[in-house]
Amino acid sequence: MEQELKTSRWLNLILLVLVAGLGILSIKLHRRSLPNAHLSRQEKNVKALILEGKTNKEIANELFISLSTVKTHITSIYSKLNVKGRQELLQKSTGAST
């Protein structure tokens, strides 16, 4: 009886670790699969212009917004997409890897 209890506890612990691991993996995969879903319309516009190779000043002129607003959008885009700069944004957007 005592041996069965120990076995049951170990199995429960293993199952708990597996479920937690699968939950974390599911969350990470979900975040990767919806990269644009949580960007605002204007952030999507800014992102598209970044991917075209436009400078911040060119983006501001094209969208009729201030340079400061462009920088704010870029900071938000980087945060939401978990990237550190234009190169990483380009890599994630095109699926390229280094």
Steps between C-alpha positions, in 0.01 A plus 500: 500500500778744590686419175184573297466836674860595415449392138179701479672812637783472248257454214302804612818707520610390151157578357499842666839586349384380156179705513690811612756453221230455238321810626815712470573359154144571388524863613833550319368347178183709517701822534706412194198410288322836540773762453274772360177422681564740788647792305282804443422606142756780517764269649441259210548793258825601671621139503430464127699816426788380717502175303518707180822651634362847574670723758310641796486839327363347178238310701396821678466686169307220332253452786474873584603444861783642709839335530432457870178312424687271260753421772219429745336260253832327432566453871153351539545271197834371628351435842190323369696286254784440744774626268796724572542683171428530129723207404324263740160632386597430140624151585183411691276649233665319210563178690874532438737370761861582577 
